[in-house]
Amino acid sequence: MNNPFEIIEQRLSNIENLLLDIKHKPIEEEKAENLTVKEAAELLKVSEQSIHNYIKRGFLPAQKVGRILLIKRIDVEQSLQEVKSLKYKRA
């Protein structure tokens, strides 16, 4: 019969090795991903017209490339943070 502590020690060493691999794994840089109006609307769960209104009012920065409006994902996330902070400042 095997010693149960040996099995536990083996599993713990496997977990430790996995954690060390995760710790030393290089962090991937976030890509400057551009979203179309439709993709941004799906991400925020609002209509495309709402996205156009946010851009028009200056809440959401966008760049026009030809006939297409492109919005950086980082800008969408930052604008969400600003809305959350404004929500709590009003009270």
ABEGO torsion letter per residue (X at the ends): XBBAAAAAAAAAAAAAAAAAAAAABBBBBBBBBBBBAAAAAAAAGBBAAAAAAAAAAGABBBBBBEABBBBBAAAAAAAAAAAAAAAAAAX
